[in-house]
Amino acid sequence: MNVLILGAGYSGTAIASALAPLAMSVSGTTRAAEKLGRLQAAGIRPILFDGAEISDELKDVMRETTHLVQSIAPGRDGDPMFRAGTPPLAELLPRLEWVGYLSTVGVYGDHGGAWVTEDTPLNPVSQRSLDRVEAENAWLEHGAQRGIPVAVLRLAGIYGPGRNAFRNLSEGTARRVIKPNQVFNRIRVEDIGAATALLAKRGVGGVFNVTDDEPAPPQDVVQEAARLMGVEPPPEIPFETADMSPMARSFYGENKRVSNARLRQAGFDPDFPNYRVSLAQLWTSGTWDRK
């Protein structure tokens, strides 16, 4: 297995860590030269890629890639691998055996707090979610044409070491915004890595929701983190009067409970099935503040 991760950021690095024991090589791209050393320290061969110009170095790696994870968000021109001017993927990736495409549960839109599955009709609201649907379809179509399994991983809200409610509380940025009956779905970054590794190892394609077992109100997560830290939680703020960016407010316009039943049926058992288990592990292990 020769792995290439396009966009080896927070999730991509966790995926690299999970795939490393199975792989002969793991390479990953970043836009920022200052991040090359961080990727190398994580055991990833680092490659600069701005999402447009494919360097000779990246082309060399792509020719040997058997397992591709695409984590770069689509832009106005769509997914970077399907833009005009990009060489055909069959030429760039002649040895490709499996693709993992990282998408978002945002493609479902708002369902008034009801449960949704991978078979629920998509109703994307934001442009970023519309772009994701287009990219999902492009990868699934490419896989069908070439006979390559493509796993679309629709990720819930990502958190873990260095990105969590403890950090927000310690930095004074945590808030408890209250919108009645609002829930969010979330997933530990290590479980993203483990789920991706499972599907890659088995060569499984299809669409999978990658989320924990328990959608929950966001204020409950902050309160539990404050309890574990032994600090007072921030005061409750009604959603109607909360000072929020347009993007932050848009997240509250999409209320749904996302099922992970299909991923579990594929054999995945998350290490962090809910936020309480996850926060307790972050706190007792001391990894919550990891840079």
C-alpha positions as CSV (number, residue, x, y, z in Angstrom):
1,M,0.0,0.0,0.0
2,N,1.4,3.4,-1.1
3,V,-0.7,6.1,0.4
4,L,-1.1,9.7,-0.7
5,I,-3.1,12.2,1.3
6,L,-4.0,15.3,-0.6
7,G,-4.4,17.9,2.2
8,A,-2.6,16.3,5.1
9,G,-4.0,18.7,7.8
10,Y,-5.6,17.8,11.1
11,S,-7.7,14.9,9.8
12,G,-5.2,13.9,7.2
13,T,-2.4,13.5,9.7
14,A,-4.6,11.3,11.9
15,I,-5.4,9.2,8.8
16,A,-1.7,8.9,8.0
17,S,-1.0,7.6,11.5
18,A,-3.7,5.0,11.2
19,L,-2.6,3.8,7.8
20,A,1.2,3.8,8.5
21,P,1.3,0.2,9.9
22,L,-0.4,-1.0,6.7
23,A,1.6,1.0,4.2
24,M,5.0,0.9,2.4
25,S,4.9,4.6,2.1
26,V,2.8,7.6,3.2
27,S,3.0,10.9,1.5
28,G,1.0,14.0,2.1
29,T,0.6,17.5,0.7
30,T,0.4,20.9,2.3
31,R,0.0,24.4,0.9
32,A,2.4,25.9,3.5
33,A,6.1,25.5,3.4
34,E,6.3,26.0,7.2
35,K,4.2,22.8,7.7
36,L,6.6,20.6,5.8
37,G,8.7,19.8,9.0
38,R,5.6,19.0,11.0
39,L,4.4,16.4,8.4
40,Q,7.9,14.9,8.3
41,A,8.0,14.6,12.0
42,A,4.6,12.7,11.8
43,G,6.2,10.2,9.5
44,I,4.7,11.6,6.3
45,R,6.7,12.4,3.2
46,P,5.8,16.1,2.8
47,I,5.0,17.6,-0.6
48,L,4.0,21.2,-1.4
49,F,0.8,21.5,-3.4
50,D,-1.3,24.6,-3.8
51,G,-4.3,22.8,-5.2
52,A,-3.5,23.9,-8.7
53,E,0.0,23.2,-10.1
54,I,1.0,19.5,-9.8
55,S,4.8,19.4,-9.4
56,D,7.1,16.8,-10.8
57,E,7.7,15.5,-7.3
58,L,3.9,15.1,-6.7
59,K,3.5,13.4,-10.1
60,D,6.2,10.9,-9.2
61,V,4.4,10.0,-6.0
62,M,1.1,9.8,-7.7
63,R,2.4,7.3,-10.2
64,E,3.1,4.9,-7.4
65,T,0.0,5.6,-5.3
66,T,-2.3,2.7,-4.6
67,H,-4.5,4.4,-1.9
68,L,-5.5,8.0,-2.2
69,V,-7.2,10.1,0.5
70,Q,-8.6,13.4,-0.9
71,S,-9.0,16.0,1.9
72,I,-8.7,19.2,0.0
73,A,-12.0,21.2,0.0
74,P,-13.4,22.0,-3.5
75,G,-13.3,25.6,-4.6
76,R,-15.2,27.6,-7.1
77,D,-13.7,25.5,-9.8
78,G,-14.6,22.3,-8.1
79,D,-12.4,19.5,-6.8
80,P,-8.7,20.2,-7.7
81,M,-8.3,16.7,-9.3
82,F,-11.2,17.4,-11.8
83,R,-10.5,21.0,-12.8
84,A,-9.9,22.0,-16.4
85,G,-6.2,21.7,-17.1
86,T,-5.6,18.9,-14.7
87,P,-4.3,15.8,-16.5
88,P,-6.6,12.8,-16.6
89,L,-6.5,10.9,-13.3
90,A,-6.0,7.6,-15.0
91,E,-2.6,9.0,-16.2
92,L,-1.7,10.6,-12.9
93,L,-2.7,7.6,-10.8
94,P,-2.2,4.5,-12.9
95,R,-1.8,2.1,-9.9
96,L,-4.8,3.4,-8.0
97,E,-6.7,0.7,-6.1
98,W,-8.9,2.7,-3.6
99,V,-10.0,6.3,-2.9
100,G,-11.2,7.9,0.3
101,Y,-13.0,11.2,-0.2
102,L,-13.5,13.4,2.9
103,S,-16.8,15.2,2.7
104,T,-19.2,16.6,5.4
105,V,-22.5,15.8,6.9
106,G,-23.4,19.3,5.9
107,V,-24.6,17.9,2.5
108,Y,-27.8,16.8,4.3
109,G,-28.9,20.3,5.2
110,D,-31.5,20.9,7.8
111,H,-33.9,18.1,8.9
112,G,-35.4,19.7,12.0
113,G,-33.5,17.4,14.4
114,A,-34.6,14.2,12.7
115,W,-32.3,11.2,12.1
116,V,-30.7,11.0,8.7
117,T,-28.8,8.1,7.0
118,E,-26.7,7.9,3.9
119,D,-30.0,7.2,2.0
120,T,-31.6,10.4,3.1
121,P,-32.1,12.8,0.1
122,L,-29.4,15.5,0.1
123,N,-30.5,19.1,0.8
124,P,-27.3,21.2,0.9
125,V,-28.0,24.8,2.0
126,S,-24.6,26.5,1.9
127,Q,-22.4,26.9,-1.2
128,R,-19.6,24.9,0.5
129,S,-22.0,22.0,0.9
130,L,-23.2,22.3,-2.7
131,D,-19.6,22.1,-3.8
132,R,-19.1,19.0,-1.7
133,V,-22.0,17.2,-3.3
134,E,-20.5,18.0,-6.7
135,A,-17.1,16.7,-5.7
136,E,-18.6,13.5,-4.1
137,N,-20.4,12.8,-7.4
138,A,-17.3,13.4,-9.4
139,W,-15.2,10.9,-7.3
140,L,-18.0,8.3,-7.3
141,E,-18.4,8.5,-11.1
142,H,-14.6,8.3,-11.6
143,G,-14.5,5.2,-9.4
144,A,-17.4,3.6,-11.3
145,Q,-15.7,4.3,-14.6
146,R,-12.4,2.8,-13.6
147,G,-13.7,0.0,-11.4
148,I,-12.1,1.4,-8.3
149,P,-13.9,1.5,-4.9
150,V,-14.4,5.1,-3.7
151,A,-15.4,5.6,-0.1
152,V,-17.1,8.9,0.6
153,L,-16.7,9.8,4.2
154,R,-19.2,12.3,5.4
155,L,-17.5,13.8,8.5
156,A,-19.3,15.3,11.5
157,G,-17.7,18.1,13.5
158,I,-14.1,17.2,14.1
159,Y,-12.3,17.6,17.5
160,G,-9.5,16.0,19.4
161,P,-6.1,16.7,20.9
162,G,-5.5,20.5,20.6
163,R,-9.0,21.2,19.3
164,N,-11.6,20.8,21.9
165,A,-13.8,22.5,24.6
166,F,-10.9,22.4,27.1
167,R,-8.8,24.6,24.9
168,N,-11.7,26.9,24.3
169,L,-12.3,27.2,28.1
170,S,-8.7,27.8,28.9
171,E,-8.4,30.5,26.2
172,G,-11.7,32.1,27.2
173,T,-13.4,31.5,23.9
174,A,-15.9,28.9,25.0
175,R,-19.6,29.9,24.9
176,R,-22.8,28.2,25.7
177,V,-25.2,29.3,23.0
178,I,-28.7,28.0,23.7
179,K,-31.1,27.1,20.8
180,P,-33.9,24.8,22.0
181,N,-33.7,21.3,20.6
182,Q,-30.5,22.1,18.6
183,V,-28.0,19.2,18.3
184,F,-24.7,18.8,16.6
185,N,-22.9,15.7,15.5
186,R,-19.2,15.2,16.2
187,I,-16.3,12.8,15.7
188,R,-12.9,12.4,17.4
189,V,-10.1,12.8,14.9
190,E,-8.5,9.5,15.8
191,D,-11.8,7.7,14.9
192,I,-11.7,9.4,11.5
193,G,-8.2,7.8,11.0
194,A,-9.4,4.4,12.2
195,A,-12.5,4.4,10.1
196,T,-10.5,5.4,7.0
197,A,-7.9,2.7,7.6
198,L,-10.6,0.0,8.0
199,L,-12.2,0.9,4.7
200,A,-8.9,1.2,2.9
201,K,-7.6,-2.1,4.2
202,R,-10.7,-3.9,3.1
203,G,-11.0,-2.0,-0.2
204,V,-14.6,-0.9,0.6
205,G,-16.4,1.8,-1.4
206,G,-19.7,3.6,-0.9
207,V,-21.0,6.5,1.2
208,F,-20.4,6.4,5.0
209,N,-21.4,8.8,7.8
210,V,-18.4,9.2,10.1
211,T,-19.8,10.4,13.4
212,D,-20.1,9.2,17.0
213,D,-23.2,7.5,18.5
214,E,-24.7,10.5,20.2
215,P,-25.7,13.8,18.6
216,A,-25.9,16.4,21.5
217,P,-26.5,20.0,22.2
218,P,-23.3,22.0,22.0
219,Q,-23.7,23.6,25.4
220,D,-23.7,20.2,27.0
221,V,-20.2,19.5,25.7
222,V,-18.9,22.8,27.1
223,Q,-20.6,22.1,30.5
224,E,-19.0,18.6,30.7
225,A,-15.6,20.0,29.9
226,A,-15.9,22.6,32.5
227,R,-17.0,20.0,35.1
228,L,-13.9,17.9,34.3
229,M,-11.6,21.0,34.6
230,G,-13.2,22.1,37.8
231,V,-14.2,25.5,36.5
232,E,-17.4,27.4,36.1
233,P,-19.0,27.0,32.7
234,P,-19.6,30.3,30.8
235,P,-23.1,31.8,31.1
236,E,-25.9,30.7,28.8
237,I,-26.5,33.0,25.8
238,P,-29.8,32.8,23.9
239,F,-29.2,32.1,20.2
240,E,-31.3,35.0,19.2
241,T,-29.1,37.5,20.9
242,A,-25.7,35.8,20.5
243,D,-23.0,37.7,18.7
244,M,-22.0,35.3,16.0
245,S,-20.4,35.3,12.6
246,P,-22.6,34.6,9.6
247,M,-20.9,31.2,9.1
248,A,-21.2,30.2,12.8
249,R,-24.9,31.2,12.7
250,S,-25.4,29.2,9.6
251,F,-24.3,26.0,11.4
252,Y,-27.3,26.5,13.8
253,G,-29.6,26.5,10.8
254,E,-28.9,22.9,10.1
255,N,-30.3,20.6,12.8
256,K,-30.1,16.8,12.4
257,R,-29.1,13.6,14.0
258,V,-26.7,11.7,11.8
259,S,-26.7,7.9,12.0
260,N,-23.4,5.9,11.9
261,A,-25.2,2.5,11.5
262,R,-23.7,1.8,8.1
263,L,-20.2,2.3,9.2
264,R,-20.7,0.1,12.3
265,Q,-22.2,-2.6,10.0
266,A,-19.0,-2.4,8.0
267,G,-17.1,-3.4,11.2
268,F,-16.1,-0.1,12.7
269,D,-16.3,0.3,16.5
270,P,-15.3,3.8,17.5
271,D,-12.9,4.3,20.4
272,F,-14.9,7.4,21.4
273,P,-18.6,6.7,21.0
274,N,-19.7,9.9,22.7
275,Y,-18.4,13.2,23.9
276,R,-18.3,12.2,27.6
277,V,-16.0,9.2,26.9
278,S,-13.9,11.3,24.6
279,L,-13.6,14.4,26.9
280,A,-12.7,12.1,29.9
281,Q,-9.9,10.5,27.9
282,L,-8.6,13.9,26.7
283,W,-8.5,15.3,30.2
284,T,-7.0,12.3,32.0
285,S,-4.4,11.7,29.3
286,G,-3.3,15.3,29.3
287,T,-3.5,15.4,25.4
288,W,-6.2,18.1,25.3
289,D,-3.7,20.8,25.1
290,R,-1.4,19.1,22.6
291,K,-0.1,21.4,19.9
